[in-house]
Amino acid sequence: MPKIKIVATIGPASFDETILKKMARKGLSVIRVNTAHTEPGYITEVSKMINKINEDCGTKIGLMVDLKGPELRTGNFPNKKLTITSGKKYTITDDGKIKNDILINHQFIEYIDDNTIIAINDGKVHFRVTDIKGNYVIAEALDSGEVHDTSRVNIPGKYIKLGTMTDRDLIFLNEGLSINANFYALSFVQKKENVYDLQDYIYDKHGQGEIISKIETKSGYDDIKSIVNVSDYIMVARGDLGVELPLKEVVMAQKNIIKEAHKRAIPTIVATQMLESMVLSDSPTRAEVSDVTNAILDNADALMLSEETAIGKYPYSAVSYLTDISNFVESEKIDLIEPENSFTDKLAFSISRGLRKITEGIDIKSLIAVTKSGYTAKMISAMRPEQDIYAVVTSEWLARGLNLMRGVQPVVLSESFLESSNIYDVIDELIKNKLITTGEKTIIVSGSPSQVFGGANDLKIVNVGKFIGRGYAVGKNVRGKIDINNTGEGNILYLDSYVKNMDYSKYDAILIKSSITGRIINYFMENGKTLLYNVELKKNINSDMEISVDSDTGLITYI
């Protein structure tokens, strides 16, 4: 599976257990419910289906509730639409008692001035304000086109006090809280106070869930630093952002938003039109593949599909293409930057930063975070290590919540594993689950002495397997069978002392109990052989015993 996470919007095209199971097996991480197009009760039905899929497939798919939020829209027109002529002037107001050409559903005039641009119908028609007349404005049309009933209205660059959530939003929010949804996406975030409003509501309801701030207005983009500081996730919602900003600026805005969030170790999601052609086509365009690749290289944590999986003809194929593109991009050497700092647990942040440095010098196959809250896994993910990250938790809900972080694979174990002071109990369980393999090296980060209270302060490099012995090592890691004194068929030779003129060519590694000279060491190095000398064994070994030799530590383990 790719490290980048995949979010798919559920809808008529994908509300099917068979299709969702195929998507789950192909890398789907989170299912999004777009409440703009659903009715109360739908979130509960989706939650039941997610639970069934997770149980049957062994996955940890999370649930995102995307709140529509308050927005400016036009009123209704006598003929359902109004034809706009470029250069003509129109009366626009928020007061239905005033004779007008275009009525807007929310007070806006106090926030604008002369030359303010008003974009209507997803930015297809623009107006420039030429005169403000108390409770209405005169605006010149800059485009010709049509404006339909309840068309979306954008006023780029102006902070309009719309509130944070509508009464309809609260219905869906309460439903999400009742079934313990993992994420709540907040639309049209303009200021950090919008995030505080949602935080306060969830807190007052004794609920839980991560808040995703959707950046889709110029005012939100301009205030990105303060919004990042109070958010759990940031979503680059390029649909409305592409209306609020000139199109030429949207790509750089995406890069800047991701960069600003990653500085503070806040995960990001890139959304809107990732594979839009796949609503009708069974394959993406080259431009879309380039867009997906660019988002991965920008350092995003997740990519989101909207219409592609909600109403498109090929929902599974869309997820499959995202996975295949991501796997290929991640197979290349990508040097992604680290965060600059974190606002909370400085120790976990520092340990995670040091973790990446350690992995650059030795052959580490995986990283394990035994975590109470998920924070340690989040910090390790933010450092963008090459290794898989296994987040060991005791809560199914928390596991699903961690499944939106780049490179993190959540693992649920019983409380007893976290209460145990023996980290090898966790290691053994991961081996049973075929997540790690004997003979490889892993790093485990946990809280010590009692992991159950949380807080990362302990880091151990672990050779996976039962310890046999140790020596001084040169060369590379080797796995295979023991051959004692050149009497067996194994690829790892064990000797009490160096034997001159012996044919060592068929062996990958040579283990010597005694000390040896520098000349002998250089001989084996020049011939590409792994060598352990001054070997001390904890237990007896036999020919054909399968072992692993770790050249970084000199450890010998039983496979």
JOMO-V584736 format. One record per residue. N is the residue number from 1. RES is the residue in one small letter. PHI is phi in whole degrees, -180 to 180 (999 if undefined). PSI is psi in radians with two decimals (999 if undefined). Layout:
n=N res=RES phi=PHI psi=PSI
n=N res=RES phi=PHI psi=PSI
//
This chain:
n=1 res=m phi=999 psi=2.59
n=2 res=p phi=-72 psi=2.80
n=3 res=k phi=-74 psi=-0.65
n=4 res=i phi=-64 psi=2.52
n=5 res=k phi=-98 psi=2.66
n=6 res=i phi=-120 psi=2.18
n=7 res=v phi=-109 psi=2.30
n=8 res=a phi=-123 psi=2.32
n=9 res=t phi=-80 psi=2.25
n=10 res=i phi=-86 psi=2.56
n=11 res=g phi=-168 psi=-2.91
n=12 res=p phi=-55 psi=-0.56
n=13 res=a phi=-75 psi=-0.39
n=14 res=s phi=-125 psi=0.00
n=15 res=f phi=-79 psi=1.22
n=16 res=d phi=-152 psi=2.20
n=17 res=e phi=-60 psi=-0.69
n=18 res=t phi=-65 psi=-0.79
n=19 res=i phi=-64 psi=-0.77
n=20 res=l phi=-66 psi=-0.62
n=21 res=k phi=-65 psi=-0.70
n=22 res=k phi=-62 psi=-0.73
n=23 res=m phi=-65 psi=-0.69
n=24 res=a phi=-62 psi=-0.77
n=25 res=r phi=-70 psi=-0.30
n=26 res=k phi=-96 psi=-0.01
n=27 res=g phi=123 psi=0.10
n=28 res=l phi=-61 psi=2.30
n=29 res=s phi=-108 psi=-0.70
n=30 res=v phi=-142 psi=2.45
n=31 res=i phi=-104 psi=2.28
n=32 res=r phi=-104 psi=2.34
n=33 res=v phi=-105 psi=2.05
n=34 res=n phi=-89 psi=1.78
n=35 res=t phi=-70 psi=-0.16
n=36 res=a phi=-67 psi=-0.37
n=37 res=h phi=-125 psi=0.44
n=38 res=t phi=-133 psi=3.02
n=39 res=e phi=-120 psi=2.76
n=40 res=p phi=-53 psi=2.45
n=41 res=g phi=102 psi=-0.39
n=42 res=y phi=-68 psi=-0.71
n=43 res=i phi=-59 psi=-0.71
n=44 res=t phi=-63 psi=-0.73
n=45 res=e phi=-65 psi=-0.71
n=46 res=v phi=-64 psi=-0.72
n=47 res=s phi=-60 psi=-0.75
n=48 res=k phi=-62 psi=-0.70
n=49 res=m phi=-68 psi=-0.70
n=50 res=i phi=-61 psi=-0.78
n=51 res=n phi=-58 psi=-0.73
n=52 res=k phi=-66 psi=-0.75
n=53 res=i phi=-67 psi=-0.76
n=54 res=n phi=-62 psi=-0.69
n=55 res=e phi=-68 psi=-0.75
n=56 res=d phi=-76 psi=-0.61
n=57 res=c phi=-102 psi=-0.12
n=58 res=g phi=69 psi=0.44
n=59 res=t phi=-97 psi=3.03
n=60 res=k phi=-129 psi=0.90
n=61 res=i phi=-69 psi=2.30
n=62 res=g phi=-96 psi=2.97
n=63 res=l phi=-121 psi=2.19
n=64 res=m phi=-111 psi=2.21
n=65 res=v phi=-102 psi=1.98
n=66 res=d phi=-97 psi=1.93
n=67 res=l phi=-82 psi=2.31
n=68 res=k phi=-64 psi=-0.72
n=69 res=g phi=79 psi=2.89
n=70 res=p phi=-75 psi=2.51
n=71 res=e phi=-151 psi=2.69
n=72 res=l phi=-80 psi=2.31
n=73 res=r phi=-142 psi=2.73
n=74 res=t phi=-76 psi=2.86
n=75 res=g phi=-82 psi=-2.82
n=76 res=n phi=-94 psi=2.62
n=77 res=f phi=-109 psi=2.67
n=78 res=p phi=-54 psi=-0.65
n=79 res=n phi=-110 psi=0.48
n=80 res=k phi=72 psi=-0.19
n=81 res=k phi=-158 psi=2.88
n=82 res=l phi=-132 psi=2.23
n=83 res=t phi=-85 psi=2.19
n=84 res=i phi=-104 psi=2.38
n=85 res=t phi=-115 psi=2.21
n=86 res=s phi=-59 psi=2.37
n=87 res=g phi=92 psi=-0.31
n=88 res=k phi=-82 psi=2.60
n=89 res=k phi=-100 psi=2.51
n=90 res=y phi=-132 psi=2.60
n=91 res=t phi=-92 psi=2.17
n=92 res=i phi=-124 psi=2.32
n=93 res=t phi=-148 psi=2.89
n=94 res=d phi=-111 psi=0.15
n=95 res=d phi=-110 psi=1.93
n=96 res=g phi=-66 psi=-0.22
n=97 res=k phi=-82 psi=-0.25
n=98 res=i phi=-89 psi=2.38
n=99 res=k phi=-64 psi=2.25
n=100 res=n phi=-149 psi=2.90
n=101 res=d phi=-94 psi=-0.67
n=102 res=i phi=-135 psi=2.16
n=103 res=l phi=-103 psi=2.34
n=104 res=i phi=-111 psi=2.50
n=105 res=n phi=-79 psi=-0.04
n=106 res=h phi=-145 psi=2.58
n=107 res=q phi=-59 psi=2.22
n=108 res=f phi=-138 psi=-0.33
n=109 res=i phi=-63 psi=-0.63
n=110 res=e phi=-66 psi=-0.24
n=111 res=y phi=-99 psi=-0.04
n=112 res=i phi=-119 psi=3.00
n=113 res=d phi=-145 psi=-3.13
n=114 res=d phi=-57 psi=2.48
n=115 res=n phi=77 psi=0.03
n=116 res=t phi=-62 psi=2.44
n=117 res=i phi=-96 psi=2.30
n=118 res=i phi=-115 psi=2.14
n=119 res=a phi=-108 psi=2.28
n=120 res=i phi=-127 psi=2.63
n=121 res=n phi=64 psi=1.00
n=122 res=d phi=56 psi=0.62
n=123 res=g phi=80 psi=0.18
n=124 res=k phi=-77 psi=-0.45
n=125 res=v phi=-129 psi=2.27
n=126 res=h phi=-118 psi=2.56
n=127 res=f phi=-129 psi=2.58
n=128 res=r phi=-116 psi=2.18
n=129 res=v phi=-68 psi=2.18
n=130 res=t phi=-108 psi=-0.36
n=131 res=d phi=-158 psi=2.45
n=132 res=i phi=-112 psi=2.13
n=133 res=k phi=-118 psi=1.13
n=134 res=g phi=70 psi=-1.71
n=135 res=n phi=-104 psi=0.36
n=136 res=y phi=-153 psi=2.87
n=137 res=v phi=-128 psi=2.71
n=138 res=i phi=-104 psi=2.24
n=139 res=a phi=-135 psi=2.40
n=140 res=e phi=-91 psi=2.28
n=141 res=a phi=-72 psi=2.29
n=142 res=l phi=-98 psi=-0.19
n=143 res=d phi=-137 psi=2.77
n=144 res=s phi=-99 psi=2.59
n=145 res=g phi=165 psi=-2.83
n=146 res=e phi=-124 psi=2.49
n=147 res=v phi=-116 psi=2.21
n=148 res=h phi=-102 psi=2.97
n=149 res=d phi=-52 psi=2.45
n=150 res=t phi=49 psi=0.69
n=151 res=s phi=-69 psi=2.55
n=152 res=r phi=-68 psi=2.39
n=153 res=v phi=-118 psi=2.26
n=154 res=n phi=-121 psi=2.44
n=155 res=i phi=-123 psi=1.49
n=156 res=p phi=-58 psi=2.37
n=157 res=g phi=84 psi=-0.04
n=158 res=k phi=-111 psi=2.31
n=159 res=y phi=-85 psi=1.93
n=160 res=i phi=-105 psi=2.15
n=161 res=k phi=-75 psi=1.71
n=162 res=l phi=-105 psi=-0.11
n=163 res=g phi=86 psi=-3.07
n=164 res=t phi=-109 psi=-0.78
n=165 res=m phi=-137 psi=2.55
n=166 res=t phi=-91 psi=2.96
n=167 res=d phi=-59 psi=-0.65
n=168 res=r phi=-64 psi=-0.71
n=169 res=d phi=-58 psi=-0.72
n=170 res=l phi=-65 psi=-0.56
n=171 res=i phi=-62 psi=-0.82
n=172 res=f phi=-72 psi=-0.62
n=173 res=l phi=-63 psi=-0.78
n=174 res=n phi=-65 psi=-0.64
n=175 res=e phi=-66 psi=-0.74
n=176 res=g phi=-62 psi=-0.72
n=177 res=l phi=-66 psi=-0.59
n=178 res=s phi=-69 psi=-0.48
n=179 res=i phi=-110 psi=0.18
n=180 res=n phi=63 psi=0.89
n=181 res=a phi=-59 psi=2.70
n=182 res=n phi=-87 psi=-0.61
n=183 res=f phi=-136 psi=2.56
n=184 res=y phi=-127 psi=2.02
n=185 res=a phi=-91 psi=2.15
n=186 res=l phi=-102 psi=2.07
n=187 res=s phi=-82 psi=2.65
n=188 res=f phi=54 psi=0.77
n=189 res=v phi=-69 psi=2.13
n=190 res=q phi=-111 psi=-0.53
n=191 res=k phi=-141 psi=2.82
n=192 res=k phi=-63 psi=-0.44
n=193 res=e phi=-62 psi=-0.53
n=194 res=n phi=-61 psi=-0.72
n=195 res=v phi=-67 psi=-0.73
n=196 res=y phi=-58 psi=-0.70
n=197 res=d phi=-59 psi=-0.79
n=198 res=l phi=-69 psi=-0.71
n=199 res=q phi=-58 psi=-0.81
n=200 res=d phi=-63 psi=-0.70
n=201 res=y phi=-65 psi=-0.82
n=202 res=i phi=-62 psi=-0.72
n=203 res=y phi=-64 psi=-0.79
n=204 res=d phi=-65 psi=-0.46
n=205 res=k phi=-89 psi=0.07
n=206 res=h phi=58 psi=0.63
n=207 res=g phi=-99 psi=-3.08
n=208 res=q phi=-147 psi=2.74
n=209 res=g phi=153 psi=2.57
n=210 res=e phi=-84 psi=2.48
n=211 res=i phi=-101 psi=2.19
n=212 res=i phi=-105 psi=2.00
n=213 res=s phi=-87 psi=2.08
n=214 res=k phi=-89 psi=2.10
n=215 res=i phi=-96 psi=1.84
n=216 res=e phi=-142 psi=0.22
n=217 res=t phi=-128 psi=2.73
n=218 res=k phi=-66 psi=-0.61
n=219 res=s phi=-65 psi=-0.66
n=220 res=g phi=-66 psi=-0.71
n=221 res=y phi=-63 psi=-0.73
n=222 res=d phi=-65 psi=-0.49
n=223 res=d phi=-107 psi=0.47
n=224 res=i phi=-60 psi=-0.63
n=225 res=k phi=-62 psi=-0.82
n=226 res=s phi=-72 psi=-0.57
n=227 res=i phi=-67 psi=-0.74
n=228 res=v phi=-57 psi=-0.70
n=229 res=n phi=-65 psi=-0.32
n=230 res=v phi=-118 psi=0.08
n=231 res=s phi=-104 psi=2.69
n=232 res=d phi=-86 psi=-0.62
n=233 res=y phi=-142 psi=2.77
n=234 res=i phi=-124 psi=2.31
n=235 res=m phi=-112 psi=2.24
n=236 res=v phi=-86 psi=1.68
n=237 res=a phi=-92 psi=1.61
n=238 res=r phi=-77 psi=-0.16
n=239 res=g phi=-64 psi=-1.21
n=240 res=d phi=-69 psi=-0.52
n=241 res=l phi=-62 psi=-0.58
n=242 res=g phi=-72 psi=-0.26
n=243 res=v phi=-90 psi=-0.69
n=244 res=e phi=-73 psi=-0.50
n=245 res=l phi=-113 psi=2.67
n=246 res=p phi=-58 psi=2.47
n=247 res=l phi=-55 psi=-0.61
n=248 res=k phi=-64 psi=-0.32
n=249 res=e phi=-97 psi=-0.19
n=250 res=v phi=-66 psi=-0.73
n=251 res=v phi=-63 psi=-0.77
n=252 res=m phi=-69 psi=-0.57
n=253 res=a phi=-63 psi=-0.74
n=254 res=q phi=-57 psi=-0.84
n=255 res=k phi=-63 psi=-0.73
n=256 res=n phi=-68 psi=-0.68
n=257 res=i phi=-64 psi=-0.83
n=258 res=i phi=-62 psi=-0.75
n=259 res=k phi=-62 psi=-0.77
n=260 res=e phi=-67 psi=-0.69
n=261 res=a phi=-68 psi=-0.75
n=262 res=h phi=-68 psi=-0.47
n=263 res=k phi=-55 psi=-0.60
n=264 res=r phi=-104 psi=0.26
n=265 res=a phi=62 psi=0.58
n=266 res=i phi=-98 psi=2.13
n=267 res=p phi=-66 psi=2.68
n=268 res=t phi=-128 psi=2.67
n=269 res=i phi=-126 psi=2.31
n=270 res=v phi=-104 psi=2.23
n=271 res=a phi=-133 psi=2.81
n=272 res=t phi=88 psi=2.06
n=273 res=q phi=60 psi=0.60
n=274 res=m phi=-63 psi=-0.81
n=275 res=l phi=-136 psi=0.87
n=276 res=e phi=-59 psi=-0.57
n=277 res=s phi=-63 psi=-0.36
n=278 res=m phi=-79 psi=0.06
n=279 res=v phi=-62 psi=-0.60
n=280 res=l phi=-119 psi=-0.44
n=281 res=s phi=-102 psi=2.64
n=282 res=d phi=-86 psi=0.08
n=283 res=s phi=-149 psi=2.67
n=284 res=p phi=-81 psi=2.94
n=285 res=t phi=-84 psi=2.84
n=286 res=r phi=-63 psi=-0.60
n=287 res=a phi=-64 psi=-0.67
n=288 res=e phi=-68 psi=-0.71
n=289 res=v phi=-60 psi=-0.71
n=290 res=s phi=-64 psi=-0.69
n=291 res=d phi=-63 psi=-0.78
n=292 res=v phi=-62 psi=-0.81
n=293 res=t phi=-58 psi=-0.75
n=294 res=n phi=-62 psi=-0.72
n=295 res=a phi=-65 psi=-0.67
n=296 res=i phi=-65 psi=-0.79
n=297 res=l phi=-70 psi=-0.40
n=298 res=d phi=-70 psi=-0.23
n=299 res=n phi=93 psi=0.40
n=300 res=a phi=-68 psi=2.73
n=301 res=d phi=-91 psi=-0.54
n=302 res=a phi=-148 psi=2.69
n=303 res=l phi=-120 psi=2.46
n=304 res=m phi=-121 psi=2.33
n=305 res=l phi=-101 psi=2.43
n=306 res=s phi=-114 psi=-1.66
n=307 res=e phi=-62 psi=-0.49
n=308 res=e phi=-55 psi=-0.68
n=309 res=t phi=-107 psi=-0.27
n=310 res=a phi=-82 psi=-0.81
n=311 res=i phi=-130 psi=-0.01
n=312 res=g phi=-72 psi=2.85
n=313 res=k phi=-77 psi=-0.37
n=314 res=y phi=-132 psi=1.08
n=315 res=p phi=-62 psi=-0.74
n=316 res=y phi=-66 psi=-0.75
n=317 res=s phi=-62 psi=-0.62
n=318 res=a phi=-63 psi=-0.80
n=319 res=v phi=-63 psi=-0.73
n=320 res=s phi=-61 psi=-0.74
n=321 res=y phi=-65 psi=-0.72
n=322 res=l phi=-60 psi=-0.75
n=323 res=t phi=-64 psi=-0.81
n=324 res=d phi=-66 psi=-0.73
n=325 res=i phi=-63 psi=-0.79
n=326 res=s phi=-63 psi=-0.77
n=327 res=n phi=-59 psi=-0.72
n=328 res=f phi=-68 psi=-0.82
n=329 res=v phi=-61 psi=-0.73
n=330 res=e phi=-72 psi=-0.31
n=331 res=s phi=-74 psi=-0.32
n=332 res=e phi=-81 psi=2.77
n=333 res=k phi=-76 psi=1.93
n=334 res=i phi=-116 psi=2.11
n=335 res=d phi=-100 psi=1.57
n=336 res=l phi=-89 psi=2.50
n=337 res=i phi=-74 psi=2.76
n=338 res=e phi=-92 psi=2.79
n=339 res=p phi=-66 psi=2.80
n=340 res=e phi=-86 psi=-0.68
n=341 res=n phi=-165 psi=3.06
n=342 res=s phi=-135 psi=2.65
n=343 res=f phi=-86 psi=-0.24
n=344 res=t phi=-111 psi=-1.78
n=345 res=d phi=-77 psi=1.68
n=346 res=k phi=-67 psi=-0.57
n=347 res=l phi=-66 psi=-0.82
n=348 res=a phi=-62 psi=-0.66
n=349 res=f phi=-63 psi=-0.80
n=350 res=s phi=-67 psi=-0.72
n=351 res=i phi=-62 psi=-0.74
n=352 res=s phi=-66 psi=-0.68
n=353 res=r phi=-64 psi=-0.75
n=354 res=g phi=-65 psi=-0.53
n=355 res=l phi=-60 psi=-0.76
n=356 res=r phi=-65 psi=-0.67
n=357 res=k phi=-64 psi=-0.69
n=358 res=i phi=-63 psi=-0.76
n=359 res=t phi=-68 psi=-0.34
n=360 res=e phi=-75 psi=-0.32
n=361 res=g phi=-105 psi=-0.31
n=362 res=i phi=-134 psi=2.87
n=363 res=d phi=-84 psi=1.62
n=364 res=i phi=-109 psi=2.25
n=365 res=k phi=-90 psi=-0.52
n=366 res=s phi=-154 psi=2.84
n=367 res=l phi=-125 psi=2.38
n=368 res=i phi=-121 psi=2.16
n=369 res=a phi=-112 psi=1.95
n=370 res=v phi=-88 psi=1.88
n=371 res=t phi=-133 psi=2.42
n=372 res=k phi=-83 psi=-0.76
n=373 res=s phi=-107 psi=-0.27
n=374 res=g phi=96 psi=-0.12
n=375 res=y phi=-65 psi=-0.72
n=376 res=t phi=-61 psi=-0.75
n=377 res=a phi=-62 psi=-0.67
n=378 res=k phi=-63 psi=-0.75
n=379 res=m phi=-67 psi=-0.72
n=380 res=i phi=-63 psi=-0.74
n=381 res=s phi=-60 psi=-0.73
n=382 res=a phi=-63 psi=-0.42
n=383 res=m phi=-77 psi=-0.18
n=384 res=r phi=57 psi=0.92
n=385 res=p phi=-70 psi=2.79
n=386 res=e phi=-75 psi=-0.42
n=387 res=q phi=-78 psi=2.74
n=388 res=d phi=-67 psi=2.53
n=389 res=i phi=-114 psi=2.07
n=390 res=y phi=-101 psi=2.01
n=391 res=a phi=-96 psi=1.89
n=392 res=v phi=-92 psi=2.02
n=393 res=v phi=-133 psi=2.98
n=394 res=t phi=-109 psi=-0.01
n=395 res=s phi=-116 psi=2.21
n=396 res=e phi=-62 psi=-0.70
n=397 res=w phi=-63 psi=-0.78
n=398 res=l phi=-65 psi=-0.68
n=399 res=a phi=-59 psi=-0.75
n=400 res=r phi=-67 psi=-0.60
n=401 res=g phi=-70 psi=-0.47
n=402 res=l phi=-83 psi=-0.16
n=403 res=n phi=-79 psi=0.18
n=404 res=l phi=-109 psi=0.10
n=405 res=m phi=-100 psi=2.34
n=406 res=r phi=-58 psi=2.19
n=407 res=g phi=83 psi=-0.07
n=408 res=v phi=-91 psi=2.26
n=409 res=q phi=-115 psi=1.88
n=410 res=p phi=-73 psi=2.49
n=411 res=v phi=-131 psi=2.21
n=412 res=v phi=-101 psi=2.11
n=413 res=l phi=-121 psi=2.88
n=414 res=s phi=-71 psi=2.82
n=415 res=e phi=-57 psi=-0.53
n=416 res=s phi=-62 psi=-0.53
n=417 res=f phi=-68 psi=-0.65
n=418 res=l phi=-77 psi=-0.52
n=419 res=e phi=-76 psi=-0.40
n=420 res=s phi=-69 psi=2.48
n=421 res=s phi=-87 psi=-0.05
n=422 res=n phi=-99 psi=1.81
n=423 res=i phi=-67 psi=-0.31
n=424 res=y phi=-70 psi=-0.33
n=425 res=d phi=-64 psi=-0.71
n=426 res=v phi=-67 psi=-0.78
n=427 res=i phi=-57 psi=-0.84
n=428 res=d phi=-60 psi=-0.66
n=429 res=e phi=-68 psi=-0.67
n=430 res=l phi=-68 psi=-0.58
n=431 res=i phi=-64 psi=-0.78
n=432 res=k phi=-59 psi=-0.63
n=433 res=n phi=-83 psi=0.06
n=434 res=k phi=61 psi=0.58
n=435 res=l phi=-92 psi=-0.58
n=436 res=i phi=-128 psi=2.82
n=437 res=t phi=-124 psi=2.47
n=438 res=t phi=-60 psi=2.50
n=439 res=g phi=99 psi=-0.30
n=440 res=e phi=-97 psi=2.96
n=441 res=k phi=-107 psi=2.47
n=442 res=t phi=-136 psi=2.82
n=443 res=i phi=-117 psi=2.28
n=444 res=i phi=-115 psi=2.24
n=445 res=v phi=-115 psi=2.29
n=446 res=s phi=-155 psi=3.12
n=447 res=g phi=-94 psi=2.45
n=448 res=s phi=-138 psi=2.50
n=449 res=p phi=-84 psi=-0.37
n=450 res=s phi=-117 psi=1.94
n=451 res=q phi=-68 psi=-0.36
n=452 res=v phi=-66 psi=-0.39
n=453 res=f phi=-86 psi=-0.11
n=454 res=g phi=81 psi=3.02
n=455 res=g phi=94 psi=1.89
n=456 res=a phi=-80 psi=2.11
n=457 res=n phi=-144 psi=0.22
n=458 res=d phi=-138 psi=2.29
n=459 res=l phi=-134 psi=2.24
n=460 res=k phi=-133 psi=2.37
n=461 res=i phi=-93 psi=2.16
n=462 res=v phi=-123 psi=2.27
n=463 res=n phi=-86 psi=2.08
n=464 res=v phi=-75 psi=2.05
n=465 res=g phi=138 psi=3.04
n=466 res=k phi=-87 psi=2.27
n=467 res=f phi=-68 psi=2.29
n=468 res=i phi=-112 psi=-0.79
n=469 res=g phi=-176 psi=-2.97
n=470 res=r phi=-155 psi=2.69
n=471 res=g phi=-154 psi=-3.10
n=472 res=y phi=-87 psi=2.28
n=473 res=a phi=-121 psi=2.55
n=474 res=v phi=-138 psi=2.66
n=475 res=g phi=110 psi=-2.60
n=476 res=k phi=-122 psi=2.95
n=477 res=n phi=-67 psi=2.46
n=478 res=v phi=-136 psi=2.45
n=479 res=r phi=-122 psi=2.58
n=480 res=g phi=161 psi=-2.78
n=481 res=k phi=-105 psi=2.54
n=482 res=i phi=-77 psi=2.46
n=483 res=d phi=-125 psi=1.96
n=484 res=i phi=-89 psi=2.10
n=485 res=n phi=56 psi=0.62
n=486 res=n phi=62 psi=0.70
n=487 res=t phi=-118 psi=-0.06
n=488 res=g phi=-121 psi=-2.81
n=489 res=e phi=-114 psi=0.14
n=490 res=g phi=-73 psi=2.93
n=491 res=n phi=-99 psi=0.02
n=492 res=i phi=-122 psi=2.00
n=493 res=l phi=-92 psi=2.31
n=494 res=y phi=-113 psi=2.25
n=495 res=l phi=-131 psi=2.58
n=496 res=d phi=-70 psi=-0.65
n=497 res=s phi=-150 psi=2.85
n=498 res=y phi=-65 psi=2.34
n=499 res=v phi=-110 psi=2.03
n=500 res=k phi=-69 psi=2.51
n=501 res=n phi=68 psi=0.19
n=502 res=m phi=-75 psi=2.60
n=503 res=d phi=-85 psi=1.85
n=504 res=y phi=-97 psi=0.07
n=505 res=s phi=-63 psi=-0.54
n=506 res=k phi=-82 psi=-0.07
n=507 res=y phi=-100 psi=2.53
n=508 res=d phi=-88 psi=-0.50
n=509 res=a phi=-146 psi=2.59
n=510 res=i phi=-126 psi=2.20
n=511 res=l phi=-109 psi=2.16
n=512 res=i phi=-123 psi=2.22
n=513 res=k phi=-68 psi=-0.65
n=514 res=s phi=-88 psi=3.03
n=515 res=s phi=-79 psi=2.78
n=516 res=i phi=-140 psi=3.03
n=517 res=t phi=-90 psi=2.90
n=518 res=g phi=-62 psi=-0.60
n=519 res=r phi=-60 psi=-0.73
n=520 res=i phi=-67 psi=-0.72
n=521 res=i phi=-59 psi=-0.83
n=522 res=n phi=-64 psi=-0.62
n=523 res=y phi=-59 psi=-0.82
n=524 res=f phi=-70 psi=-0.65
n=525 res=m phi=-64 psi=-0.77
n=526 res=e phi=-65 psi=-0.45
n=527 res=n phi=-97 psi=0.19
n=528 res=g phi=71 psi=0.50
n=529 res=k phi=-104 psi=2.50
n=530 res=t phi=-80 psi=2.39
n=531 res=l phi=-131 psi=2.31
n=532 res=l phi=-121 psi=2.24
n=533 res=y phi=-129 psi=2.93
n=534 res=n phi=53 psi=0.75
n=535 res=v phi=-74 psi=2.30
n=536 res=e phi=-119 psi=2.24
n=537 res=l phi=-106 psi=2.39
n=538 res=k phi=-83 psi=-0.50
n=539 res=k phi=-139 psi=2.82
n=540 res=n phi=-69 psi=2.58
n=541 res=i phi=-118 psi=2.71
n=542 res=n phi=-128 psi=2.66
n=543 res=s phi=-58 psi=2.51
n=544 res=d phi=76 psi=-0.01
n=545 res=m phi=-66 psi=2.34
n=546 res=e phi=-88 psi=2.20
n=547 res=i phi=-135 psi=2.96
n=548 res=s phi=-126 psi=2.34
n=549 res=v phi=-112 psi=2.07
n=550 res=d phi=-99 psi=1.95
n=551 res=s phi=-75 psi=-0.32
n=552 res=d phi=-73 psi=-0.64
n=553 res=t phi=-115 psi=-0.24
n=554 res=g phi=76 psi=0.22
n=555 res=l phi=-83 psi=2.49
n=556 res=i phi=-115 psi=2.17
n=557 res=t phi=-127 psi=2.67
n=558 res=y phi=-89 psi=2.26
n=559 res=i phi=-87 psi=999
//
